[in-house]
Amino acid sequence: MEFLLTATTTFAGTLLALGFIEVTAENLAVWNSGHVSGYFWNIEPDPNGSEAERLAFDLAGTPLARSDMELCRIVERN
């Protein structure tokens, strides 16, 4: 009886610990992806700016040429 109780308690504890680790990892992944996407996609295009701003200017083209399809072509090209 003691063995069954110990085995059941160990199994339940392991499941809870693994569940906690899984949920924590998912929450951290969501937070990191939101933080990183905001960091990389908020670069304003500037032909005289930093290297990242010049690259954004080269990829974006003129403001009138921007559309969803243009963004898809930029992403596919890289």
VEXDRENPA-50986 format. One record per atom (N, C-alpha, C, O): atom name; x, y, z; residue number from 1. Coordinates in steps of 0.1 Angstrom, whole numbers. Layout:
% VEXDRENPA-50986
<site atome="CA" X="X" Y="Y" Z="Z" num="NUM"/>
...
***
This chain:
% VEXDRENPA-50986
<site atome="N" X="8" Y="-12" Z="0" num="1"/>
<site atome="CA" X="0" Y="0" Z="0" num="1"/>
<site atome="C" X="9" Y="13" Z="0" num="1"/>
<site atome="O" X="6" Y="22" Z="-7" num="1"/>
<site atome="N" X="19" Y="12" Z="8" num="2"/>
<site atome="CA" X="28" Y="24" Z="8" num="2"/>
<site atome="C" X="34" Y="26" Z="-5" num="2"/>
<site atome="O" X="36" Y="38" Z="-10" num="2"/>
<site atome="N" X="38" Y="16" Z="-12" num="3"/>
<site atome="CA" X="44" Y="17" Z="-25" num="3"/>
<site atome="C" X="34" Y="24" Z="-35" num="3"/>
<site atome="O" X="38" Y="33" Z="-43" num="3"/>
<site atome="N" X="22" Y="19" Z="-35" num="4"/>
<site atome="CA" X="12" Y="25" Z="-44" num="4"/>
<site atome="C" X="9" Y="40" Z="-41" num="4"/>
<site atome="O" X="8" Y="48" Z="-50" num="4"/>
<site atome="N" X="9" Y="43" Z="-29" num="5"/>
<site atome="CA" X="7" Y="57" Z="-25" num="5"/>
<site atome="C" X="19" Y="66" Z="-29" num="5"/>
<site atome="O" X="17" Y="77" Z="-34" num="5"/>
<site atome="N" X="31" Y="61" Z="-27" num="6"/>
<site atome="CA" X="43" Y="68" Z="-30" num="6"/>
<site atome="C" X="44" Y="70" Z="-45" num="6"/>
<site atome="O" X="47" Y="80" Z="-50" num="6"/>
<site atome="N" X="41" Y="59" Z="-53" num="7"/>
<site atome="CA" X="42" Y="60" Z="-67" num="7"/>
<site atome="C" X="31" Y="69" Z="-73" num="7"/>
<site atome="O" X="34" Y="77" Z="-82" num="7"/>
<site atome="N" X="19" Y="69" Z="-68" num="8"/>
<site atome="CA" X="9" Y="78" Z="-72" num="8"/>
<site atome="C" X="12" Y="93" Z="-69" num="8"/>
<site atome="O" X="10" Y="101" Z="-77" num="8"/>
<site atome="N" X="17" Y="95" Z="-57" num="9"/>
<site atome="CA" X="21" Y="109" Z="-53" num="9"/>
<site atome="C" X="33" Y="114" Z="-62" num="9"/>
<site atome="O" X="33" Y="125" Z="-66" num="9"/>
<site atome="N" X="42" Y="105" Z="-65" num="10"/>
<site atome="CA" X="54" Y="109" Z="-73" num="10"/>
<site atome="C" X="49" Y="112" Z="-87" num="10"/>
<site atome="O" X="53" Y="122" Z="-93" num="10"/>
<site atome="N" X="41" Y="104" Z="-93" num="11"/>
<site atome="CA" X="35" Y="106" Z="-106" num="11"/>
<site atome="C" X="28" Y="119" Z="-107" num="11"/>
<site atome="O" X="30" Y="126" Z="-116" num="11"/>
<site atome="N" X="19" Y="121" Z="-97" num="12"/>
<site atome="CA" X="11" Y="134" Z="-98" num="12"/>
<site atome="C" X="20" Y="146" Z="-96" num="12"/>
<site atome="O" X="18" Y="156" Z="-103" num="12"/>
<site atome="N" X="30" Y="145" Z="-87" num="13"/>
<site atome="CA" X="39" Y="156" Z="-86" num="13"/>
<site atome="C" X="47" Y="159" Z="-98" num="13"/>
<site atome="O" X="49" Y="170" Z="-102" num="13"/>
<site atome="N" X="51" Y="148" Z="-105" num="14"/>
<site atome="CA" X="59" Y="150" Z="-117" num="14"/>
<site atome="C" X="50" Y="156" Z="-128" num="14"/>
<site atome="O" X="55" Y="165" Z="-135" num="14"/>
<site atome="N" X="38" Y="152" Z="-129" num="15"/>
<site atome="CA" X="29" Y="158" Z="-139" num="15"/>
<site atome="C" X="27" Y="173" Z="-136" num="15"/>
<site atome="O" X="27" Y="181" Z="-145" num="15"/>
<site atome="N" X="25" Y="176" Z="-124" num="16"/>
<site atome="CA" X="23" Y="190" Z="-120" num="16"/>
<site atome="C" X="35" Y="199" Z="-123" num="16"/>
<site atome="O" X="34" Y="210" Z="-128" num="16"/>
<site atome="N" X="47" Y="193" Z="-120" num="17"/>
<site atome="CA" X="59" Y="201" Z="-123" num="17"/>
<site atome="C" X="61" Y="202" Z="-138" num="17"/>
<site atome="O" X="65" Y="213" Z="-142" num="17"/>
<site atome="N" X="59" Y="192" Z="-145" num="18"/>
<site atome="CA" X="61" Y="193" Z="-160" num="18"/>
<site atome="C" X="50" Y="202" Z="-166" num="18"/>
<site atome="O" X="53" Y="210" Z="-175" num="18"/>
<site atome="N" X="38" Y="202" Z="-161" num="19"/>
<site atome="CA" X="28" Y="212" Z="-165" num="19"/>
<site atome="C" X="32" Y="226" Z="-162" num="19"/>
<site atome="O" X="30" Y="235" Z="-171" num="19"/>
<site atome="N" X="37" Y="228" Z="-151" num="20"/>
<site atome="CA" X="42" Y="242" Z="-147" num="20"/>
<site atome="C" X="53" Y="247" Z="-156" num="20"/>
<site atome="O" X="53" Y="258" Z="-161" num="20"/>
<site atome="N" X="62" Y="238" Z="-159" num="21"/>
<site atome="CA" X="73" Y="241" Z="-168" num="21"/>
<site atome="C" X="68" Y="244" Z="-182" num="21"/>
<site atome="O" X="72" Y="254" Z="-188" num="21"/>
<site atome="N" X="59" Y="236" Z="-187" num="22"/>
<site atome="CA" X="53" Y="238" Z="-200" num="22"/>
<site atome="C" X="46" Y="252" Z="-201" num="22"/>
<site atome="O" X="48" Y="259" Z="-211" num="22"/>
<site atome="N" X="37" Y="255" Z="-192" num="23"/>
<site atome="CA" X="30" Y="267" Z="-192" num="23"/>
<site atome="C" X="39" Y="279" Z="-191" num="23"/>
<site atome="O" X="37" Y="289" Z="-198" num="23"/>
<site atome="N" X="49" Y="278" Z="-182" num="24"/>
<site atome="CA" X="58" Y="289" Z="-181" num="24"/>
<site atome="C" X="66" Y="291" Z="-194" num="24"/>
<site atome="O" X="68" Y="303" Z="-198" num="24"/>
<site atome="N" X="70" Y="281" Z="-200" num="25"/>
<site atome="CA" X="78" Y="282" Z="-213" num="25"/>
<site atome="C" X="69" Y="288" Z="-224" num="25"/>
<site atome="O" X="74" Y="296" Z="-232" num="25"/>
<site atome="N" X="56" Y="284" Z="-225" num="26"/>
<site atome="CA" X="47" Y="290" Z="-235" num="26"/>
<site atome="C" X="45" Y="305" Z="-232" num="26"/>
<site atome="O" X="45" Y="313" Z="-241" num="26"/>
<site atome="N" X="43" Y="309" Z="-219" num="27"/>
<site atome="CA" X="41" Y="323" Z="-216" num="27"/>
<site atome="C" X="54" Y="331" Z="-219" num="27"/>
<site atome="O" X="53" Y="342" Z="-224" num="27"/>
<site atome="N" X="65" Y="326" Z="-216" num="28"/>
<site atome="CA" X="78" Y="333" Z="-219" num="28"/>
<site atome="C" X="80" Y="334" Z="-234" num="28"/>
<site atome="O" X="85" Y="344" Z="-239" num="28"/>
<site atome="N" X="76" Y="324" Z="-242" num="29"/>
<site atome="CA" X="77" Y="324" Z="-256" num="29"/>
<site atome="C" X="68" Y="335" Z="-262" num="29"/>
<site atome="O" X="72" Y="342" Z="-271" num="29"/>
<site atome="N" X="56" Y="336" Z="-257" num="30"/>
<site atome="CA" X="47" Y="346" Z="-262" num="30"/>
<site atome="C" X="52" Y="360" Z="-259" num="30"/>
<site atome="O" X="52" Y="369" Z="-267" num="30"/>
<site atome="N" X="57" Y="362" Z="-247" num="31"/>
<site atome="CA" X="62" Y="375" Z="-243" num="31"/>
<site atome="C" X="74" Y="379" Z="-251" num="31"/>
<site atome="O" X="75" Y="390" Z="-256" num="31"/>
<site atome="N" X="83" Y="369" Z="-253" num="32"/>
<site atome="CA" X="95" Y="372" Z="-260" num="32"/>
<site atome="C" X="92" Y="375" Z="-275" num="32"/>
<site atome="O" X="98" Y="384" Z="-281" num="32"/>
<site atome="N" X="83" Y="368" Z="-281" num="33"/>
<site atome="CA" X="80" Y="371" Z="-295" num="33"/>
<site atome="C" X="73" Y="384" Z="-297" num="33"/>
<site atome="O" X="76" Y="391" Z="-306" num="33"/>
<site atome="N" X="65" Y="388" Z="-287" num="34"/>
<site atome="CA" X="59" Y="401" Z="-288" num="34"/>
<site atome="C" X="69" Y="412" Z="-286" num="34"/>
<site atome="O" X="69" Y="423" Z="-293" num="34"/>
<site atome="N" X="78" Y="410" Z="-277" num="35"/>
<site atome="CA" X="89" Y="420" Z="-274" num="35"/>
<site atome="C" X="98" Y="422" Z="-286" num="35"/>
<site atome="O" X="102" Y="433" Z="-290" num="35"/>
<site atome="N" X="102" Y="410" Z="-292" num="36"/>
<site atome="CA" X="112" Y="411" Z="-303" num="36"/>
<site atome="C" X="105" Y="416" Z="-315" num="36"/>
<site atome="O" X="112" Y="424" Z="-323" num="36"/>
<site atome="N" X="93" Y="412" Z="-318" num="37"/>
<site atome="CA" X="86" Y="418" Z="-330" num="37"/>
<site atome="C" X="85" Y="433" Z="-329" num="37"/>
<site atome="O" X="86" Y="440" Z="-339" num="37"/>
<site atome="N" X="82" Y="438" Z="-318" num="38"/>
<site atome="CA" X="81" Y="452" Z="-316" num="38"/>
<site atome="C" X="94" Y="459" Z="-318" num="38"/>
<site atome="O" X="95" Y="470" Z="-323" num="38"/>
<site atome="N" X="105" Y="452" Z="-314" num="39"/>
<site atome="CA" X="118" Y="458" Z="-315" num="39"/>
<site atome="C" X="122" Y="459" Z="-330" num="39"/>
<site atome="O" X="128" Y="469" Z="-334" num="39"/>
<site atome="N" X="120" Y="448" Z="-337" num="40"/>
<site atome="CA" X="125" Y="448" Z="-351" num="40"/>
<site atome="C" X="116" Y="454" Z="-361" num="40"/>
<site atome="O" X="121" Y="460" Z="-371" num="40"/>
<site atome="N" X="103" Y="454" Z="-359" num="41"/>
<site atome="CA" X="94" Y="459" Z="-369" num="41"/>
<site atome="C" X="91" Y="474" Z="-368" num="41"/>
<site atome="O" X="84" Y="480" Z="-376" num="41"/>
<site atome="N" X="96" Y="481" Z="-357" num="42"/>
<site atome="CA" X="93" Y="495" Z="-355" num="42"/>
<site atome="C" X="105" Y="504" Z="-360" num="42"/>
<site atome="O" X="107" Y="514" Z="-353" num="42"/>
<site atome="N" X="112" Y="500" Z="-370" num="43"/>
<site atome="CA" X="123" Y="508" Z="-375" num="43"/>
<site atome="C" X="117" Y="517" Z="-386" num="43"/>
<site atome="O" X="112" Y="513" Z="-396" num="43"/>
<site atome="N" X="119" Y="530" Z="-384" num="44"/>
<site atome="CA" X="114" Y="540" Z="-394" num="44"/>
<site atome="C" X="124" Y="541" Z="-405" num="44"/>
<site atome="O" X="136" Y="542" Z="-403" num="44"/>
<site atome="N" X="119" Y="541" Z="-418" num="45"/>
<site atome="CA" X="128" Y="542" Z="-429" num="45"/>
<site atome="C" X="134" Y="556" Z="-430" num="45"/>
<site atome="O" X="127" Y="566" Z="-430" num="45"/>
<site atome="N" X="147" Y="557" Z="-431" num="46"/>
<site atome="CA" X="154" Y="570" Z="-432" num="46"/>
<site atome="C" X="166" Y="568" Z="-440" num="46"/>
<site atome="O" X="175" Y="561" Z="-436" num="46"/>
<site atome="N" X="167" Y="575" Z="-452" num="47"/>
<site atome="CA" X="179" Y="573" Z="-461" num="47"/>
<site atome="C" X="192" Y="578" Z="-454" num="47"/>
<site atome="O" X="203" Y="573" Z="-459" num="47"/>
<site atome="N" X="191" Y="587" Z="-445" num="48"/>
<site atome="CA" X="203" Y="592" Z="-439" num="48"/>
<site atome="C" X="205" Y="587" Z="-424" num="48"/>
<site atome="O" X="214" Y="593" Z="-417" num="48"/>
<site atome="N" X="198" Y="577" Z="-420" num="49"/>
<site atome="CA" X="198" Y="573" Z="-407" num="49"/>
<site atome="C" X="209" Y="562" Z="-405" num="49"/>
<site atome="O" X="219" Y="561" Z="-412" num="49"/>
<site atome="N" X="206" Y="554" Z="-394" num="50"/>
<site atome="CA" X="215" Y="542" Z="-391" num="50"/>
<site atome="C" X="214" Y="532" Z="-402" num="50"/>
<site atome="O" X="206" Y="533" Z="-411" num="50"/>
<site atome="N" X="223" Y="521" Z="-401" num="51"/>
<site atome="CA" X="222" Y="511" Z="-411" num="51"/>
<site atome="C" X="209" Y="504" Z="-411" num="51"/>
<site atome="O" X="204" Y="501" Z="-422" num="51"/>
<site atome="N" X="202" Y="502" Z="-400" num="52"/>
<site atome="CA" X="189" Y="495" Z="-400" num="52"/>
<site atome="C" X="179" Y="505" Z="-406" num="52"/>
<site atome="O" X="170" Y="500" Z="-414" num="52"/>
<site atome="N" X="180" Y="518" Z="-404" num="53"/>
<site atome="CA" X="170" Y="527" Z="-410" num="53"/>
<site atome="C" X="172" Y="528" Z="-425" num="53"/>
<site atome="O" X="162" Y="529" Z="-432" num="53"/>
<site atome="N" X="185" Y="528" Z="-430" num="54"/>
<site atome="CA" X="187" Y="528" Z="-444" num="54"/>
<site atome="C" X="182" Y="515" Z="-451" num="54"/>
<site atome="O" X="176" Y="515" Z="-461" num="54"/>
<site atome="N" X="184" Y="504" Z="-444" num="55"/>
<site atome="CA" X="179" Y="491" Z="-449" num="55"/>
<site atome="C" X="164" Y="491" Z="-450" num="55"/>
<site atome="O" X="158" Y="487" Z="-460" num="55"/>
<site atome="N" X="157" Y="496" Z="-440" num="56"/>
<site atome="CA" X="143" Y="498" Z="-440" num="56"/>
<site atome="C" X="138" Y="507" Z="-451" num="56"/>
<site atome="O" X="128" Y="504" Z="-458" num="56"/>
<site atome="N" X="146" Y="517" Z="-454" num="57"/>
<site atome="CA" X="142" Y="527" Z="-465" num="57"/>
<site atome="C" X="144" Y="519" Z="-478" num="57"/>
<site atome="O" X="135" Y="521" Z="-487" num="57"/>
<site atome="N" X="155" Y="512" Z="-480" num="58"/>
<site atome="CA" X="157" Y="504" Z="-492" num="58"/>
<site atome="C" X="146" Y="494" Z="-495" num="58"/>
<site atome="O" X="141" Y="492" Z="-506" num="58"/>
<site atome="N" X="142" Y="487" Z="-484" num="59"/>
<site atome="CA" X="132" Y="476" Z="-486" num="59"/>
<site atome="C" X="118" Y="482" Z="-487" num="59"/>
<site atome="O" X="110" Y="476" Z="-495" num="59"/>
<site atome="N" X="115" Y="493" Z="-481" num="60"/>
<site atome="CA" X="101" Y="499" Z="-481" num="60"/>
<site atome="C" X="98" Y="506" Z="-495" num="60"/>
<site atome="O" X="87" Y="506" Z="-499" num="60"/>
<site atome="N" X="108" Y="512" Z="-501" num="61"/>
<site atome="CA" X="105" Y="520" Z="-513" num="61"/>
<site atome="C" X="98" Y="532" Z="-510" num="61"/>
<site atome="O" X="100" Y="538" Z="-499" num="61"/>
<site atome="N" X="90" Y="537" Z="-519" num="62"/>
<site atome="CA" X="83" Y="550" Z="-516" num="62"/>
<site atome="C" X="71" Y="547" Z="-508" num="62"/>
<site atome="O" X="65" Y="536" Z="-508" num="62"/>
<site atome="N" X="66" Y="557" Z="-500" num="63"/>
<site atome="CA" X="55" Y="554" Z="-491" num="63"/>
<site atome="C" X="42" Y="550" Z="-499" num="63"/>
<site atome="O" X="34" Y="543" Z="-494" num="63"/>
<site atome="N" X="41" Y="555" Z="-511" num="64"/>
<site atome="CA" X="29" Y="552" Z="-519" num="64"/>
<site atome="C" X="29" Y="538" Z="-524" num="64"/>
<site atome="O" X="18" Y="532" Z="-528" num="64"/>
<site atome="N" X="41" Y="531" Z="-525" num="65"/>
<site atome="CA" X="42" Y="518" Z="-530" num="65"/>
<site atome="C" X="39" Y="507" Z="-520" num="65"/>
<site atome="O" X="39" Y="495" Z="-523" num="65"/>
<site atome="N" X="37" Y="511" Z="-507" num="66"/>
<site atome="CA" X="36" Y="501" Z="-497" num="66"/>
<site atome="C" X="22" Y="495" Z="-497" num="66"/>
<site atome="O" X="12" Y="502" Z="-499" num="66"/>
<site atome="N" X="21" Y="482" Z="-496" num="67"/>
<site atome="CA" X="8" Y="475" Z="-495" num="67"/>
<site atome="C" X="11" Y="462" Z="-489" num="67"/>
<site atome="O" X="23" Y="458" Z="-486" num="67"/>
<site atome="N" X="1" Y="454" Z="-486" num="68"/>
<site atome="CA" X="2" Y="441" Z="-480" num="68"/>
<site atome="C" X="11" Y="432" Z="-489" num="68"/>
<site atome="O" X="19" Y="424" Z="-484" num="68"/>
<site atome="N" X="8" Y="433" Z="-502" num="69"/>
<site atome="CA" X="16" Y="424" Z="-511" num="69"/>
<site atome="C" X="30" Y="428" Z="-511" num="69"/>
<site atome="O" X="39" Y="420" Z="-512" num="69"/>
<site atome="N" X="33" Y="441" Z="-510" num="70"/>
<site atome="CA" X="47" Y="446" Z="-510" num="70"/>
<site atome="C" X="54" Y="440" Z="-498" num="70"/>
<site atome="O" X="66" Y="436" Z="-499" num="70"/>
<site atome="N" X="48" Y="440" Z="-486" num="71"/>
<site atome="CA" X="53" Y="435" Z="-474" num="71"/>
<site atome="C" X="56" Y="420" Z="-476" num="71"/>
<site atome="O" X="66" Y="415" Z="-471" num="71"/>
<site atome="N" X="47" Y="413" Z="-482" num="72"/>
<site atome="CA" X="49" Y="399" Z="-485" num="72"/>
<site atome="C" X="62" Y="396" Z="-493" num="72"/>
<site atome="O" X="69" Y="387" Z="-491" num="72"/>
<site atome="N" X="63" Y="405" Z="-504" num="73"/>
<site atome="CA" X="75" Y="403" Z="-512" num="73"/>
<site atome="C" X="88" Y="406" Z="-504" num="73"/>
<site atome="O" X="98" Y="400" Z="-507" num="73"/>
<site atome="N" X="88" Y="416" Z="-496" num="74"/>
<site atome="CA" X="99" Y="419" Z="-487" num="74"/>
<site atome="C" X="103" Y="408" Z="-479" num="74"/>
<site atome="O" X="115" Y="404" Z="-477" num="74"/>
<site atome="N" X="93" Y="402" Z="-472" num="75"/>
<site atome="CA" X="95" Y="390" Z="-463" num="75"/>
<site atome="C" X="100" Y="378" Z="-471" num="75"/>
<site atome="O" X="110" Y="372" Z="-466" num="75"/>
<site atome="N" X="94" Y="375" Z="-482" num="76"/>
<site atome="CA" X="99" Y="364" Z="-490" num="76"/>
<site atome="C" X="113" Y="366" Z="-496" num="76"/>
<site atome="O" X="120" Y="356" Z="-497" num="76"/>
<site atome="N" X="116" Y="378" Z="-499" num="77"/>
<site atome="CA" X="130" Y="381" Z="-505" num="77"/>
<site atome="C" X="141" Y="378" Z="-494" num="77"/>
<site atome="O" X="151" Y="374" Z="-498" num="77"/>
<site atome="N" X="138" Y="381" Z="-482" num="78"/>
<site atome="CA" X="148" Y="379" Z="-472" num="78"/>
<site atome="C" X="147" Y="365" Z="-467" num="78"/>
<site atome="O" X="154" Y="360" Z="-458" num="78"/>
***
